[in-house]
Structures are given as structure tokens and as C-alpha cells.
Amino acid sequence: MNSSQKRAIQNYRARLGARGLARFEVLGLDGDRDLIRSLARRLAEDGPDAMEIRATVTRTLSGKPPKTGGILAALRRSPLVGGDLDLSRPHVEGRKVDL
């Protein structure tokens, strides 16, 4: 490889590093190539889907049972927390039913 190609590769990898990305190689079955590439692409986007994928894969690979309290944690992260919503209802007697 000549020096300009080496410099181009170094610049490319430096730009990746500045974005927080790294290039690496994995070994796997040939049939899983598209799956691994799409998974890596989704993880590199680093959005809410990536967080969910990371959590699912980590939970699956760890072999530990899922921890409890997930619904409560999700409710606490809700944008409605601290919104001073009035959720009270007036008490209304039920209707009379003739059996």
C-alpha cells in the first residue's frame, strides 16, 4: 500500500473515532452476514432502537432472569412526571338494577 492510501485509511479511522465508532472484524456463519451488518448499522445509529437492542441482546446473553421494576422505571421516565395532572373523579352512585 502506498503512503497516500495509508494516510486515507488513517484519516477515515480518525473520523470514525471522532464519531465514537470503531472498525472491527467478527467471525460468523456466512448466512448471518446480513443479520450482523444490519445489527451493527442499527447499533451505530445510537437511537432509542439501539438502546433497546443492546438491552435485549445483553439480557439474552447474560442468562440472568429479567429484573423487576421495569414498568415503574418507565413510568418515572415519563414526560408527564411532575405535570400536576388532576386524575381525580367524582364519586357517582351506580344505577339501580331490578333483578
N, CA, C and O atoms as a Tinker XYZ file with bonds, in Angstrom:
   396  protein
     1  N      0.844000   -1.165000    0.000000    73     2
     2  CA     0.000000    0.000000    0.000000    64     1     3
     3  C      0.903000    1.246000    0.000000    63     2     4     5
     4  O      1.875000    1.310000    0.753000    81     3
     5  N      0.581000    2.214000   -0.832000    73     3     6
     6  CA     1.409000    3.419000   -0.853000    64     5     7
     7  C      0.995000    4.381000    0.262000    63     6     8     9
     8  O     -0.013000    4.173000    0.938000    81     7
     9  N      1.780000    5.419000    0.437000    73     7    10
    10  CA     1.580000    6.315000    1.575000    64     9    11
    11  C      0.253000    7.072000    1.496000    63    10    12    13
    12  O     -0.343000    7.344000    2.538000    81    11
    13  N     -0.223000    7.417000    0.325000    73    11    14
    14  CA    -1.496000    8.138000    0.223000    64    13    15
    15  C     -2.660000    7.247000    0.645000    63    14    16    17
    16  O     -3.608000    7.726000    1.268000    81    15
    17  N     -2.600000    5.960000    0.316000    73    15    18
    18  CA    -3.655000    5.040000    0.746000    64    17    19
    19  C     -3.632000    4.863000    2.258000    63    18    20    21
    20  O     -4.679000    4.845000    2.904000    81    19
    21  N     -2.434000    4.733000    2.817000    73    19    22
    22  CA    -2.310000    4.585000    4.271000    64    21    23
    23  C     -2.840000    5.832000    4.979000    63    22    24    25
    24  O     -3.531000    5.735000    5.993000    81    23
    25  N     -2.509000    7.002000    4.433000    73    23    26
    26  CA    -2.974000    8.255000    5.024000    64    25    27
    27  C     -4.499000    8.362000    4.933000    63    26    28    29
    28  O     -5.146000    8.827000    5.872000    81    27
    29  N     -5.064000    7.937000    3.817000    73    27    30
    30  CA    -6.521000    7.974000    3.656000    64    29    31
    31  C     -7.196000    7.065000    4.664000    63    30    32    33
    32  O     -8.217000    7.434000    5.245000    81    31
    33  N     -6.643000    5.886000    4.879000    73    31    34
    34  CA    -7.212000    4.951000    5.864000    64    33    35
    35  C     -7.095000    5.520000    7.264000    63    34    36    37
    36  O     -8.036000    5.418000    8.052000    81    35
    37  N     -5.950000    6.123000    7.591000    73    35    38
    38  CA    -5.777000    6.728000    8.911000    64    37    39
    39  C     -6.773000    7.865000    9.124000    63    38    40    41
    40  O     -7.356000    7.987000   10.201000    81    39
    41  N     -6.967000    8.692000    8.103000    73    39    42
    42  CA    -7.932000    9.794000    8.216000    64    41    43
    43  C     -9.349000    9.265000    8.396000    63    42    44    45
    44  O    -10.113000    9.787000    9.208000    81    43
    45  N     -9.699000    8.232000    7.639000    73    43    46
    46  CA   -11.034000    7.635000    7.737000    64    45    47
    47  C    -11.267000    7.080000    9.136000    63    46    48    49
    48  O    -12.324000    7.307000    9.725000    81    47
    49  N    -10.291000    6.357000    9.670000    73    47    50
    50  CA   -10.437000    5.772000   11.004000    64    49    51
    51  C    -10.440000    6.852000   12.081000    63    50    52    53
    52  O    -11.093000    6.690000   13.112000    81    51
    53  N     -9.722000    7.948000   11.860000    73    51    54
    54  CA    -9.747000    9.058000   12.816000    64    53    55
    55  C    -11.135000    9.708000   12.825000    63    54    56    57
    56  O    -11.641000   10.073000   13.886000    81    55
    57  N    -11.748000    9.854000   11.650000    73    55    58
    58  CA   -13.101000   10.420000   11.588000    64    57    59
    59  C    -14.093000    9.499000   12.278000    63    58    60    61
    60  O    -14.992000    9.960000   12.982000    81    59
    61  N    -13.932000    8.197000   12.075000    73    59    62
    62  CA   -14.804000    7.248000   12.778000    64    61    63
    63  C    -14.635000    7.380000   14.287000    63    62    64    65
    64  O    -15.615000    7.412000   15.031000    81    63
    65  N    -13.398000    7.456000   14.724000    73    63    66
    66  CA   -13.110000    7.582000   16.149000    64    65    67
    67  C    -13.691000    8.852000   16.734000    63    66    68    69
    68  O    -14.164000    8.851000   17.870000    81    67
    69  N    -13.661000    9.935000   15.976000    73    67    70
    70  CA   -14.233000   11.196000   16.451000    64    69    71
    71  C    -15.746000   11.078000   16.631000    63    70    72    73
    72  O    -16.321000   11.762000   17.478000    81    71
    73  N    -16.392000   10.224000   15.849000    73    71    74
    74  CA   -17.836000    9.994000   15.983000    64    73    75
    75  C    -18.148000    8.929000   17.024000    63    74    76    77
    76  O    -19.314000    8.619000   17.267000    81    75
    77  N    -17.111000    8.365000   17.641000    73    75    78
    78  CA   -17.313000    7.336000   18.656000    64    77    79
    79  C    -17.469000    5.938000   18.077000    63    78    80    81
    80  O    -17.915000    5.028000   18.775000    81    79
    81  N    -17.112000    5.755000   16.823000    73    79    82
    82  CA   -17.239000    4.460000   16.171000    64    81    83
    83  C    -15.875000    3.808000   16.043000    63    82    84    85
    84  O    -14.848000    4.487000   16.022000    81    83
    85  N    -15.875000    2.499000   15.957000    73    83    86
    86  CA   -14.645000    1.738000   15.755000    64    85    87
    87  C    -14.915000    0.660000   14.719000    63    86    88    89
    88  O    -16.022000    0.134000   14.613000    81    87
    89  N    -13.890000    0.351000   13.970000    73    87    90
    90  CA   -13.996000   -0.696000   12.962000    64    89    91
    91  C    -13.406000   -1.960000   13.564000    63    90    92    93
    92  O    -12.318000   -1.933000   14.140000    81    91
    93  N    -14.127000   -3.071000   13.430000    73    91    94
    94  CA   -13.605000   -4.341000   13.924000    64    93    95
    95  C    -14.132000   -5.473000   13.069000    63    94    96    97
    96  O    -15.060000   -5.311000   12.277000    81    95
    97  N    -13.516000   -6.612000   13.252000    73    95    98
    98  CA   -13.837000   -7.784000   12.447000    64    97    99
    99  C    -14.429000   -8.859000   13.347000    63    98   100   101
   100  O    -13.959000   -9.076000   14.463000    81    99
   101  N    -15.451000   -9.521000   12.859000    73    99   102
   102  CA   -16.051000  -10.630000   13.598000    64   101   103
   103  C    -16.095000  -11.860000   12.705000    63   102   104   105
   104  O    -16.124000  -11.760000   11.479000    81   103
   105  N    -16.100000  -12.999000   13.334000    73   103   106
   106  CA   -16.228000  -14.263000   12.609000    64   105   107
   107  C    -17.609000  -14.831000   12.870000    63   106   108   109
   108  O    -18.087000  -14.831000   14.005000    81   107
   109  N    -18.238000  -15.307000   11.834000    73   107   110
   110  CA   -19.562000  -15.876000   11.979000    64   109   111
   111  C    -19.920000  -16.697000   10.765000    63   110   112   113
   112  O    -19.136000  -16.828000    9.825000    81   111
   113  N    -21.114000  -17.246000   10.798000    73   111   114
   114  CA   -21.590000  -18.028000    9.671000    64   113   115
   115  C    -21.897000  -17.110000    8.500000    63   114   116   117
   116  O    -22.320000  -15.969000    8.685000    81   115
   117  N    -21.682000  -17.611000    7.306000    73   115   118
   118  CA   -21.908000  -16.819000    6.111000    64   117   119
   119  C    -23.371000  -16.396000    5.998000    63   118   120   121
   120  O    -23.665000  -15.307000    5.504000    81   119
   121  N    -24.279000  -17.241000    6.449000    73   119   122
   122  CA   -25.704000  -16.915000    6.387000    64   121   123
   123  C    -26.105000  -15.793000    7.325000    63   122   124   125
   124  O    -27.163000  -15.190000    7.144000    81   123
   125  N    -25.284000  -15.501000    8.323000    73   123   126
   126  CA   -25.591000  -14.442000    9.291000    64   125   127
   127  C    -24.995000  -13.098000    8.901000    63   126   128   129
   128  O    -25.127000  -12.128000    9.646000    81   127
   129  N    -24.347000  -13.025000    7.758000    73   127   130
   130  CA   -23.664000  -11.801000    7.350000    64   129   131
   131  C    -24.614000  -10.598000    7.321000    63   130   132   133
   132  O    -24.307000   -9.556000    7.901000    81   131
   133  N    -25.752000  -10.733000    6.657000    73   131   134
   134  CA   -26.694000   -9.611000    6.559000    64   133   135
   135  C    -27.265000   -9.243000    7.922000    63   134   136   137
   136  O    -27.466000   -8.066000    8.223000    81   135
   137  N    -27.523000  -10.255000    8.745000    73   135   138
   138  CA   -28.048000  -10.000000   10.087000    64   137   139
   139  C    -27.055000   -9.191000   10.918000    63   138   140   141
   140  O    -27.431000   -8.205000   11.552000    81   139
   141  N    -25.792000   -9.604000   10.915000    73   139   142
   142  CA   -24.774000   -8.920000   11.703000    64   141   143
   143  C    -24.565000   -7.497000   11.188000    63   142   144   145
   144  O    -24.415000   -6.564000   11.977000    81   143
   145  N    -24.555000   -7.334000    9.869000    73   143   146
   146  CA   -24.369000   -5.992000    9.307000    64   145   147
   147  C    -25.530000   -5.074000    9.656000    63   146   148   149
   148  O    -25.318000   -3.912000   10.005000    81   147
   149  N    -26.755000   -5.582000    9.565000    73   147   150
   150  CA   -27.905000   -4.736000    9.896000    64   149   151
   151  C    -27.935000   -4.426000   11.391000    63   150   152   153
   152  O    -28.307000   -3.322000   11.790000    81   151
   153  N    -27.549000   -5.388000   12.210000    73   151   154
   154  CA   -27.479000   -5.160000   13.648000    64   153   155
   155  C    -26.436000   -4.092000   13.965000    63   154   156   157
   156  O    -26.695000   -3.186000   14.757000    81   155
   157  N    -25.268000   -4.194000   13.354000    73   155   158
   158  CA   -24.205000   -3.205000   13.578000    64   157   159
   159  C    -24.650000   -1.822000   13.102000    63   158   160   161
   160  O    -24.362000   -0.818000   13.753000    81   159
   161  N    -25.342000   -1.770000   11.985000    73   159   162
   162  CA   -25.814000   -0.491000   11.453000    64   161   163
   163  C    -26.811000    0.160000   12.414000    63   162   164   165
   164  O    -26.738000    1.361000   12.672000    81   163
   165  N    -27.739000   -0.636000   12.941000    73   163   166
   166  CA   -28.750000   -0.101000   13.869000    64   165   167
   167  C    -28.100000    0.344000   15.183000    63   166   168   169
   168  O    -28.501000    1.350000   15.767000    81   167
   169  N    -27.093000   -0.412000   15.647000    73   167   170
   170  CA   -26.416000   -0.028000   16.880000    64   169   171
   171  C    -25.601000    1.245000   16.695000    63   170   172   173
   172  O    -25.474000    2.039000   17.627000    81   171
   173  N    -25.051000    1.447000   15.505000    73   171   174
   174  CA   -24.239000    2.637000   15.235000    64   173   175
   175  C    -25.089000    3.894000   15.196000    63   174   176   177
   176  O    -24.568000    4.987000   15.418000    81   175
   177  N    -26.382000    3.773000   14.920000    73   175   178
   178  CA   -27.262000    4.938000   14.891000    64   177   179
   179  C    -27.456000    5.516000   16.292000    63   178   180   181
   180  O    -27.727000    6.709000   16.435000    81   179
   181  N    -27.322000    4.692000   17.318000    73   179   182
   182  CA   -27.360000    5.093000   18.722000    64   181   183
   183  C    -28.637000    5.834000   19.099000    63   182   184   185
   184  O    -28.592000    6.814000   19.843000    81   183
   185  N    -29.763000    5.376000   18.593000    73   183   186
   186  CA   -31.053000    5.956000   18.947000    64   185   187
   187  C    -31.761000    5.097000   19.971000    63   186   188   189
   188  O    -31.142000    4.221000   20.574000    81   187
   189  N    -33.048000    5.332000   20.181000    73   187   190
   190  CA   -33.812000    4.525000   21.138000    64   189   191
   191  C    -33.878000    3.053000   20.735000    63   190   192   193
   192  O    -33.891000    2.169000   21.591000    81   191
   193  N    -33.921000    2.795000   19.417000    73   191   194
   194  CA   -33.914000    1.395000   18.965000    64   193   195
   195  C    -32.614000    0.715000   19.343000    63   194   196   197
   196  O    -32.616000   -0.450000   19.741000    81   195
   197  N    -31.502000    1.428000   19.224000    73   195   198
   198  CA   -30.204000    0.853000   19.563000    64   197   199
   199  C    -30.135000    0.521000   21.046000    63   198   200   201
   200  O    -29.581000   -0.510000   21.426000    81   199
   201  N    -30.691000    1.384000   21.882000    73   199   202
   202  CA   -30.687000    1.113000   23.319000    64   201   203
   203  C    -31.504000   -0.138000   23.631000    63   202   204   205
   204  O    -31.111000   -0.958000   24.461000    81   203
   205  N    -32.636000   -0.272000   22.959000    73   203   206
   206  CA   -33.489000   -1.444000   23.184000    64   205   207
   207  C    -32.807000   -2.720000   22.694000    63   206   208   209
   208  O    -32.876000   -3.757000   23.353000    81   207
   209  N    -32.152000   -2.644000   21.542000    73   207   210
   210  CA   -31.435000   -3.806000   21.001000    64   209   211
   211  C    -30.310000   -4.203000   21.941000    63   210   212   213
   212  O    -30.136000   -5.387000   22.232000    81   211
   213  N    -29.536000   -3.219000   22.424000    73   211   214
   214  CA   -28.446000   -3.519000   23.363000    64   213   215
   215  C    -28.971000   -4.206000   24.613000    63   214   216   217
   216  O    -28.406000   -5.199000   25.073000    81   215
   217  N    -30.058000   -3.669000   25.157000    73   215   218
   218  CA   -30.614000   -4.241000   26.388000    64   217   219
   219  C    -31.092000   -5.671000   26.153000    63   218   220   221
   220  O    -30.861000   -6.547000   26.986000    81   219
   221  N    -31.755000   -5.910000   25.026000    73   219   222
   222  CA   -32.270000   -7.243000   24.726000    64   221   223
   223  C    -31.143000   -8.240000   24.519000    63   222   224   225
   224  O    -31.184000   -9.350000   25.051000    81   223
   225  N    -30.142000   -7.849000   23.750000    73   223   226
   226  CA   -29.014000   -8.753000   23.489000    64   225   227
   227  C    -28.245000   -9.018000   24.776000    63   226   228   229
   228  O    -27.866000  -10.157000   25.050000    81   227
   229  N    -28.013000   -7.981000   25.560000    73   227   230
   230  CA   -27.295000   -8.160000   26.831000    64   229   231
   231  C    -28.056000   -9.085000   27.760000    63   230   232   233
   232  O    -27.475000   -9.974000   28.382000    81   231
   233  N    -29.367000   -8.871000   27.851000    73   231   234
   234  CA   -30.193000   -9.717000   28.717000    64   233   235
   235  C    -30.192000  -11.160000   28.230000    63   234   236   237
   236  O    -30.145000  -12.089000   29.035000    81   235
   237  N    -30.244000  -11.349000   26.906000    73   235   238
   238  CA   -30.262000  -12.700000   26.341000    64   237   239
   239  C    -28.936000  -13.416000   26.577000    63   238   240   241
   240  O    -28.916000  -14.596000   26.928000    81   239
   241  N    -27.841000  -12.709000   26.385000    73   239   242
   242  CA   -26.530000  -13.338000   26.527000    64   241   243
   243  C    -26.119000  -13.544000   27.972000    63   242   244   245
   244  O    -25.327000  -14.441000   28.261000    81   243
   245  N    -26.637000  -12.739000   28.884000    73   243   246
   246  CA   -26.240000  -12.867000   30.283000    64   245   247
   247  C    -26.835000  -14.119000   30.925000    63   246   248   249
   248  O    -26.234000  -14.696000   31.831000    81   247
   249  N    -28.002000  -14.538000   30.464000    73   247   250
   250  CA   -28.638000  -15.729000   31.024000    64   249   251
   251  C    -29.310000  -15.476000   32.356000    63   250   252   253
   252  O    -29.844000  -16.409000   32.956000    81   251
   253  N    -29.299000  -14.240000   32.836000    73   251   254
   254  CA   -29.932000  -13.912000   34.110000    64   253   255
   255  C    -31.416000  -13.642000   33.883000    63   254   256   257
   256  O    -31.806000  -13.210000   32.798000    81   255
   257  N    -32.247000  -13.892000   34.893000    73   255   258
   258  CA   -33.667000  -13.566000   34.739000    64   257   259
   259  C    -33.841000  -12.055000   34.663000    63   258   260   261
   260  O    -33.035000  -11.309000   35.219000    81   259
   261  N    -34.884000  -11.600000   33.983000    73   259   262
   262  CA   -35.094000  -10.149000   33.873000    64   261   263
   263  C    -35.357000   -9.539000   35.239000    63   262   264   265
   264  O    -36.016000  -10.145000   36.084000    81   263
   265  N    -34.837000   -8.336000   35.449000    73   263   266
   266  CA   -35.039000   -7.688000   36.738000    64   265   267
   267  C    -36.440000   -7.089000   36.805000    63   266   268   269
   268  O    -37.031000   -6.738000   35.784000    81   267
   269  N    -36.950000   -6.980000   38.011000    73   267   270
   270  CA   -38.297000   -6.465000   38.214000    64   269   271
   271  C    -38.257000   -4.949000   38.342000    63   270   272   273
   272  O    -37.193000   -4.365000   38.548000    81   271
   273  N    -39.399000   -4.324000   38.223000    73   271   274
   274  CA   -39.495000   -2.883000   38.387000    64   273   275
   275  C    -39.380000   -2.118000   37.090000    63   274   276   277
   276  O    -39.238000   -0.895000   37.113000    81   275
   277  N    -39.435000   -2.799000   35.960000    73   275   278
   278  CA   -39.292000   -2.126000   34.676000    64   277   279
   279  C    -40.430000   -1.180000   34.368000    63   278   280   281
   280  O    -40.213000   -0.113000   33.793000    81   279
   281  N    -41.639000   -1.556000   34.743000    73   279   282
   282  CA   -42.798000   -0.695000   34.478000    64   281   283
   283  C    -42.718000    0.565000   35.331000    63   282   284   285
   284  O    -42.997000    1.662000   34.847000    81   283
   285  N    -42.343000    0.415000   36.585000    73   283   286
   286  CA   -42.217000    1.571000   37.465000    64   285   287
   287  C    -41.138000    2.520000   36.956000    63   286   288   289
   288  O    -41.328000    3.736000   36.970000    81   287
   289  N    -40.016000    1.981000   36.511000    73   287   290
   290  CA   -38.940000    2.826000   35.968000    64   289   291
   291  C    -39.404000    3.552000   34.714000    63   290   292   293
   292  O    -39.067000    4.720000   34.518000    81   291
   293  N    -40.169000    2.881000   33.866000    73   291   294
   294  CA   -40.676000    3.519000   32.655000    64   293   295
   295  C    -41.656000    4.637000   32.998000    63   294   296   297
   296  O    -41.640000    5.690000   32.361000    81   295
   297  N    -42.496000    4.421000   33.985000    73   295   298
   298  CA   -43.430000    5.464000   34.398000    64   297   299
   299  C    -42.691000    6.668000   34.978000    63   298   300   301
   300  O    -43.101000    7.810000   34.770000    81   299
   301  N    -41.619000    6.419000   35.693000    73   299   302
   302  CA   -40.846000    7.522000   36.263000    64   301   303
   303  C    -40.114000    8.315000   35.191000    63   302   304   305
   304  O    -39.829000    9.496000   35.393000    81   303
   305  N    -39.802000    7.697000   34.056000    73   303   306
   306  CA   -39.147000    8.396000   32.947000    64   305   307
   307  C    -40.152000    9.130000   32.068000    63   306   308   309
   308  O    -39.760000    9.845000   31.147000    81   307
   309  N    -41.418000    8.964000   32.337000    73   307   310
   310  CA   -42.471000    9.558000   31.512000    64   309   311
   311  C    -42.387000   11.082000   31.518000    63   310   312   313
   312  O    -42.058000   11.679000   32.543000    81   311
   313  N    -42.681000   11.712000   30.387000    73   311   314
   314  CA   -42.677000   13.178000   30.357000    64   313   315
   315  C    -43.802000   13.798000   31.179000    63   314   316   317
   316  O    -43.795000   15.005000   31.421000    81   315
   317  N    -44.761000   12.994000   31.607000    73   315   318
   318  CA   -45.875000   13.514000   32.405000    64   317   319
   319  C    -45.543000   13.620000   33.889000    63   318   320   321
   320  O    -46.343000   14.148000   34.661000    81   319
   321  N    -44.369000   13.124000   34.300000    73   319   322
   322  CA   -43.982000   13.196000   35.708000    64   321   323
   323  C    -43.835000   14.660000   36.088000    63   322   324   325
   324  O    -43.156000   15.421000   35.399000    81   323
   325  N    -44.465000   15.050000   37.173000    73   323   326
   326  CA   -44.382000   16.428000   37.639000    64   325   327
   327  C    -45.287000   17.368000   36.864000    63   326   328   329
   328  O    -45.159000   18.586000   36.987000    81   327
   329  N    -46.190000   16.830000   36.073000    73   327   330
   330  CA   -47.076000   17.665000   35.275000    64   329   331
   331  C    -48.292000   18.149000   36.028000    63   330   332   333
   332  O    -49.124000   18.846000   35.447000    81   331
   333  N    -48.434000   17.811000   37.292000    73   331   334
   334  CA   -49.569000   18.217000   38.124000    64   333   335
   335  C    -50.898000   17.912000   37.451000    63   334   336   337
   336  O    -51.753000   18.790000   37.335000    81   335
   337  N    -51.070000   16.697000   37.016000    73   335   338
   338  CA   -52.325000   16.282000   36.412000    64   337   339
   339  C    -53.335000   15.974000   37.513000    63   338   340   341
   340  O    -52.989000   15.362000   38.523000    81   339
   341  N    -54.561000   16.389000   37.321000    73   339   342
   342  CA   -55.632000   16.081000   38.264000    64   341   343
   343  C    -56.394000   14.874000   37.719000    63   342   344   345
   344  O    -57.189000   14.999000   36.788000    81   343
   345  N    -56.148000   13.725000   38.300000    73   343   346
   346  CA   -56.754000   12.489000   37.821000    64   345   347
   347  C    -57.915000   12.039000   38.716000    63   346   348   349
   348  O    -58.388000   10.909000   38.586000    81   347
   349  N    -58.374000   12.898000   39.612000    73   347   350
   350  CA   -59.477000   12.517000   40.495000    64   349   351
   351  C    -60.803000   12.599000   39.739000    63   350   352   353
   352  O    -60.979000   13.408000   38.829000    81   351
   353  N    -61.721000   11.734000   40.150000    73   351   354
   354  CA   -63.052000   11.706000   39.532000    64   353   355
   355  C    -64.090000   11.838000   40.623000    63   354   356   357
   356  O    -63.864000   11.410000   41.755000    81   355
   357  N    -65.224000   12.426000   40.293000    73   355   358
   358  CA   -66.289000   12.497000   41.299000    64   357   359
   359  C    -66.898000   11.095000   41.503000    63   358   360   361
   360  O    -67.004000   10.304000   40.566000    81   359
   361  N    -67.283000   10.823000   42.731000    73   359   362
   362  CA   -67.894000    9.535000   43.028000    64   361   363
   363  C    -69.364000    9.584000   42.634000    63   362   364   365
   364  O    -70.105000   10.441000   43.117000    81   363
   365  N    -69.787000    8.693000   41.778000    73   363   366
   366  CA   -71.169000    8.637000   41.302000    64   365   367
   367  C    -71.727000    7.271000   41.687000    63   366   368   369
   368  O    -71.136000    6.230000   41.401000    81   367
   369  N    -72.889000    7.309000   42.348000    73   367   370
   370  CA   -73.547000    6.056000   42.717000    64   369   371
   371  C    -73.982000    5.325000   41.457000    63   370   372   373
   372  O    -74.365000    5.955000   40.471000    81   371
   373  N    -73.926000    4.023000   41.486000    73   371   374
   374  CA   -74.362000    3.228000   40.359000    64   373   375
   375  C    -75.873000    3.260000   40.191000    63   374   376   377
   376  O    -76.585000    3.707000   41.090000    81   375
   377  N    -76.359000    2.807000   39.088000    73   375   378
   378  CA   -77.796000    2.840000   38.840000    64   377   379
   379  C    -78.465000    1.640000   39.506000    63   378   380   381
   380  O    -77.825000    0.625000   39.780000    81   379
   381  N    -79.721000    1.777000   39.752000    73   379   382
   382  CA   -80.495000    0.708000   40.386000    64   381   383
   383  C    -80.827000   -0.336000   39.318000    63   382   384   385
   384  O    -81.258000    0.002000   38.216000    81   383
   385  N    -80.623000   -1.584000   39.658000    73   383   386
   386  CA   -80.907000   -2.671000   38.730000    64   385   387
   387  C    -81.984000   -3.551000   39.361000    63   386   388   389
   388  O    -81.860000   -3.955000   40.518000    81   387
   389  N    -83.024000   -3.842000   38.613000    73   387   390
   390  CA   -84.099000   -4.691000   39.096000    64   389   391
   391  C    -83.839000   -6.107000   38.617000    63   390   392   393
   392  O    -83.918000   -6.385000   37.421000    81   391
   393  N    -83.534000   -6.994000   39.533000    73   391   394
   394  CA   -83.302000   -8.389000   39.166000    64   393   395
   395  C    -84.539000   -9.167000   39.408000    63   394   396
   396  O    -84.567000  -10.374000   39.165000    81   395
